């Protein structure tokens, strides 16, 4: 085992010290399509995903590409609209694409699932709310939202927060968050937690003052707001206006620097994102 470890370490050193030895890319590119929300309500993280793919493309091609061929990501913007998502997918099906990345947002993933579920192409839903069944051609990224919600409640429980409120938008992310917290609240370890308020608003609403007044009256100690993008900003701004500085747990889809820089001026002290430990190394 030690010999193999030393050999592996030596091989790694060779790669690090001799980048010029890497194979150059040649031939037609390996094209990988992506349906992302680079504009619209989900533009914060869709645009970030597009930049991430460009970084991956650059890195992979600098390392020899895929079997010597350069990789090329082609990004289609669905404008955060499920109907546009399906239109774009139909175009990929027509050209017999083998796979695609996306969509970015839950409603888009739910919209394409009936199209690809049994016959493909392979789709990689870029959020944890897709919930594809075993054997489906759709895959979902990150930890499932039910497990994320269980982690939120464990965090609250271990800190003595037992009175939990929900404030979600009436859209796919919010509805998935509602279902996930309902599942997590039924876990035996959460028997001492109470869901004291479950409020909703429309994604285009300018204020959530009435909903937050109900949450405040219920003496909530923490809030789960699972909606992504602009609706999450509405929640944070409303909390600031209502003088409420409670811990807020939200989807990892909001963990986007550009978005949170804009929201920093009215964010509460503790904003908690659901995700995997790989997002915060060390």
C-alpha positions as CSV (number, residue, x, y, z in Angstrom):
1,X,0.0,0.0,0.0
2,X,2.8,2.4,0.8
3,X,4.5,1.7,-2.6
4,X,1.2,2.5,-4.3
5,X,0.8,5.7,-2.3
6,X,4.3,6.9,-3.1
7,X,3.8,6.1,-6.8
8,X,0.5,8.0,-6.8
9,X,2.3,11.0,-5.1
10,X,5.1,10.9,-7.6
11,X,2.6,10.8,-10.5
12,X,0.8,13.8,-9.1
13,X,4.1,15.7,-8.7
14,X,4.9,15.0,-12.4
15,X,1.6,16.4,-13.5
16,X,2.0,19.5,-11.3
17,X,5.6,20.1,-12.5
18,X,5.1,19.4,-16.2
19,X,2.0,21.1,-17.4
20,X,3.5,21.4,-20.9
21,X,3.2,17.6,-21.3
22,X,-0.6,17.8,-21.3
23,X,-2.2,16.9,-24.6
24,X,-3.4,19.7,-26.8
25,X,-7.1,19.5,-27.9
26,X,-8.0,18.9,-31.5
27,X,-10.9,17.9,-33.6
28,X,-14.6,18.9,-33.4
29,X,-15.7,20.0,-29.9
30,X,-17.8,17.9,-27.6
31,X,-20.9,20.0,-27.3
32,X,-22.9,19.9,-24.1
33,X,-26.1,21.9,-24.0
34,X,-27.3,23.7,-20.9
35,X,-30.7,25.3,-20.2
36,X,-30.2,27.9,-17.6
37,X,-32.1,30.9,-16.2
38,X,-29.6,33.7,-16.9
39,X,-32.3,36.3,-16.8
40,X,-35.6,36.7,-15.0
41,X,-36.4,36.0,-11.3
42,X,-33.7,33.3,-11.1
43,X,-31.1,35.2,-13.0
44,X,-28.9,35.6,-10.0
45,X,-27.9,32.0,-9.8
46,X,-28.5,31.1,-13.5
47,X,-25.9,33.6,-14.6
48,X,-23.5,32.3,-11.9
49,X,-24.0,28.8,-13.3
50,X,-23.2,30.0,-16.8
51,X,-20.0,31.6,-15.6
52,X,-19.1,28.4,-13.7
53,X,-19.6,26.3,-16.9
54,X,-17.2,28.7,-18.8
55,X,-14.6,28.2,-16.0
56,X,-15.0,24.4,-16.3
57,X,-14.7,24.6,-20.1
58,X,-11.5,26.6,-19.8
59,X,-10.0,24.2,-17.2
60,X,-10.9,21.0,-18.9
61,X,-9.6,22.2,-22.3
62,X,-6.4,23.3,-20.7
63,X,-6.0,19.7,-19.4
64,X,-6.5,18.0,-22.8
65,X,-10.3,18.2,-23.1
66,X,-12.4,15.0,-23.3
67,X,-10.3,12.3,-25.0
68,X,-8.3,15.0,-26.7
69,X,-11.3,16.9,-28.0
70,X,-12.3,20.4,-26.6
71,X,-15.5,20.6,-24.6
72,X,-17.9,23.4,-25.5
73,X,-20.9,24.3,-23.3
74,X,-23.8,26.0,-25.2
75,X,-26.1,27.9,-22.8
76,X,-29.7,28.6,-23.6
77,X,-31.6,31.1,-21.5
78,X,-35.1,30.1,-20.4
79,X,-35.8,33.5,-18.9
80,X,-36.9,31.8,-15.7
81,X,-40.1,30.6,-17.5
82,X,-41.1,26.9,-17.4
83,X,-42.9,27.3,-20.8
84,X,-39.7,28.6,-22.4
85,X,-37.8,25.8,-20.7
86,X,-39.9,23.2,-22.5
87,X,-39.6,25.0,-25.8
88,X,-35.8,24.9,-25.5
89,X,-35.9,21.3,-24.5
90,X,-38.0,20.4,-27.6
91,X,-35.3,21.9,-29.7
92,X,-32.7,19.7,-28.1
93,X,-34.9,16.6,-28.5
94,X,-35.4,17.5,-32.2
95,X,-31.6,17.6,-32.7
96,X,-31.3,14.3,-30.8
97,X,-29.1,15.6,-28.0
98,X,-27.9,12.8,-25.7
99,X,-27.9,15.0,-22.5
100,X,-28.3,18.5,-21.2
101,X,-27.6,20.4,-18.0
102,X,-30.4,22.2,-16.3
103,X,-32.9,23.7,-15.8
104,X,-31.7,26.0,-13.0
105,X,-35.0,26.3,-11.1
106,X,-37.5,23.8,-9.6
107,X,-40.4,24.8,-11.9
108,X,-38.3,24.2,-14.9
109,X,-37.2,20.8,-13.7
110,X,-40.8,19.8,-13.0
111,X,-41.8,21.1,-16.4
112,X,-39.2,19.0,-18.4
113,X,-39.7,15.8,-16.3
114,X,-42.7,14.5,-18.2
115,X,-40.8,15.0,-21.5
116,X,-37.6,13.2,-20.6
117,X,-38.6,10.9,-17.7
118,X,-38.9,7.6,-19.6
119,X,-37.1,8.2,-22.9
120,X,-34.5,10.8,-22.3
121,X,-32.4,12.7,-23.1
122,X,-30.6,12.7,-19.8
123,X,-31.2,15.9,-17.9
124,X,-29.3,17.1,-14.9
125,X,-31.7,19.3,-12.8
126,X,-29.4,21.9,-11.2
127,X,-31.3,22.1,-7.9
128,X,-32.4,19.7,-5.2
129,X,-36.1,19.9,-5.8
130,X,-36.5,17.7,-8.8
131,X,-37.1,14.5,-6.9
132,X,-36.7,12.2,-9.9
133,X,-37.8,8.6,-9.4
134,X,-35.4,5.7,-9.7
135,X,-34.9,4.8,-13.3
136,X,-35.7,8.2,-14.6
137,X,-33.6,10.0,-17.2
138,X,-33.6,13.1,-14.9
139,X,-31.0,13.5,-12.2
140,X,-31.0,16.1,-9.5
141,X,-28.0,18.0,-8.0
142,X,-27.1,18.4,-4.4
143,X,-28.8,16.9,-1.3
144,X,-32.5,16.4,-1.6
145,X,-34.5,19.3,-0.2
146,X,-36.1,17.0,2.4
147,X,-32.7,16.2,3.8
148,X,-31.8,19.9,3.7
149,X,-34.9,20.7,5.7
150,X,-34.1,18.0,8.3
151,X,-30.7,19.7,8.7
152,X,-32.3,23.1,9.2
153,X,-34.5,21.7,11.9
154,X,-31.7,19.9,13.6
155,X,-29.7,23.2,13.6
156,X,-32.6,25.0,15.2
157,X,-33.3,22.2,17.7
158,X,-29.7,22.1,18.9
159,X,-29.8,25.8,19.6
160,X,-33.1,25.8,21.5
161,X,-35.3,27.2,18.8
162,X,-38.5,25.3,19.0
163,X,-41.1,27.7,17.5
164,X,-40.6,27.7,13.7
165,X,-42.4,29.7,11.1
166,X,-42.5,29.3,7.3
167,X,-42.7,32.2,4.8
168,X,-42.7,30.9,1.2
169,X,-43.8,32.3,-2.2
170,X,-46.5,30.6,-4.1
171,X,-44.1,29.1,-6.7
172,X,-42.3,25.8,-7.2
173,X,-39.4,26.5,-4.8
174,X,-41.8,27.6,-2.0
175,X,-44.2,24.6,-2.6
176,X,-41.3,22.2,-2.5
177,X,-40.1,23.9,0.7
178,X,-43.6,23.5,2.2
179,X,-43.6,19.8,1.4
180,X,-40.1,19.3,2.7
181,X,-40.6,20.9,6.1
182,X,-43.9,19.0,6.5
183,X,-41.9,15.8,6.0
184,X,-39.1,16.9,8.3
185,X,-41.4,18.0,11.1
186,X,-42.8,14.5,11.3
187,X,-39.4,13.0,12.1
188,X,-39.4,11.6,15.7
189,X,-36.4,13.8,16.7
190,X,-38.5,16.9,16.0
191,X,-41.4,16.1,18.2
192,X,-40.7,19.0,20.5
193,X,-40.7,21.5,17.6
194,X,-43.8,23.5,16.7
195,X,-44.7,25.0,13.3
196,X,-46.3,28.2,14.7
197,X,-47.1,29.9,11.4
198,X,-47.1,28.9,7.7
199,X,-47.5,32.0,5.5
200,X,-47.4,32.5,1.8
201,X,-47.2,35.4,-0.8
202,X,-47.2,35.8,-4.5
203,X,-43.7,36.1,-6.2
204,X,-44.5,39.5,-7.5
205,X,-45.8,41.0,-4.2
206,X,-43.9,44.1,-3.1
207,X,-44.4,43.5,0.6
208,X,-45.0,40.7,3.1
209,X,-45.8,42.9,6.0
210,X,-49.1,41.2,6.8
211,X,-47.5,37.7,6.8
212,X,-44.6,38.8,9.0
213,X,-47.1,40.4,11.4
214,X,-48.7,37.0,11.8
215,X,-45.3,35.4,12.3
216,X,-44.4,38.0,14.9
217,X,-47.6,37.5,16.8
218,X,-47.0,33.7,16.9
219,X,-43.7,34.4,18.8
220,X,-41.6,32.5,16.2
221,X,-38.0,32.0,17.0
222,X,-36.7,31.2,13.5
223,X,-38.1,31.4,9.9
224,X,-37.7,29.0,7.0
225,X,-38.0,31.0,3.7
226,X,-37.2,28.5,0.9
227,X,-38.0,30.6,-2.1
228,X,-35.1,31.6,-4.4
229,X,-34.1,34.9,-6.0
230,X,-36.2,38.0,-5.8
231,X,-39.0,36.6,-3.5
232,X,-36.2,35.8,-0.9
233,X,-35.1,39.5,-1.1
234,X,-38.8,40.5,-0.4
235,X,-38.7,38.4,2.7
236,X,-35.4,39.9,4.0
237,X,-36.5,43.4,3.2
238,X,-39.8,42.9,5.0
239,X,-38.1,41.5,8.1
240,X,-35.9,44.6,8.2
241,X,-38.9,46.9,7.9
242,X,-40.7,44.9,10.6
243,X,-37.7,45.1,13.0
244,X,-37.4,41.3,13.0
245,X,-33.9,39.9,13.4
246,X,-34.6,36.1,13.5
247,X,-32.4,33.4,12.0
248,X,-33.6,32.7,8.4
249,X,-33.0,29.3,6.7
250,X,-33.1,29.2,2.9
251,X,-32.3,27.3,-0.2
252,X,-28.7,27.0,-1.3
253,X,-29.9,28.6,-4.5
254,X,-29.7,32.0,-2.7
255,X,-26.0,31.4,-1.9
256,X,-24.9,33.6,-4.8
257,X,-22.4,36.4,-4.1
258,X,-24.0,39.0,-6.4
259,X,-27.4,38.4,-4.9
260,X,-26.3,38.5,-1.3
261,X,-24.2,41.6,-1.8
262,X,-27.3,43.4,-2.9
263,X,-29.3,42.0,0.1
264,X,-26.6,42.6,2.7
265,X,-27.9,46.0,3.7
266,X,-31.2,44.5,4.9
267,X,-30.3,40.9,5.8
268,X,-30.8,39.7,9.4
269,X,-27.8,38.7,11.5
270,X,-28.1,34.9,10.7
271,X,-28.9,33.7,7.2
272,X,-28.5,29.9,6.8
273,X,-28.1,28.2,3.5
274,X,-28.8,24.5,2.9
275,X,-26.1,22.7,1.0
276,X,-23.3,20.2,1.1
277,X,-20.1,20.6,3.1
278,X,-18.2,20.8,-0.1
279,X,-19.5,24.3,-0.5
280,X,-17.7,25.5,2.5
281,X,-14.3,23.6,2.7
282,X,-12.6,24.0,6.0
